[in-house]
Amino acid sequence: MSVPVIYFDLGKTLVSDTNGTTQAFPDTVDTVDELWRRGYRIGLLSNQYQGTTIADVIQNMEDYGLDSSRFDVITIS
């Protein structure tokens, strides 16, 4: 039996930039947590500014209330 996998983009999928303020959508944290509890492997694919590191993205995720340990892979370009 295969393990279900889902990938998210950070911007406009998990978080929103409204009036210069970036924050997670209201259901983002609960959705990611529920998928993780159901056994999904979760990945993040995100375009970032040049020089952004995975550590920067993880810090941003934590700032938005996302538990980065729920993500099996984080890929930035």
Secondary structure, 3 states (H helix, E strand, C coil): CCCCEEEECCECCCEEEECCEEEECCCHHHHHHHHHHCCCEEEEEECCCCCCCHHHHHHHHHHCCCCHHHCCEEEEC
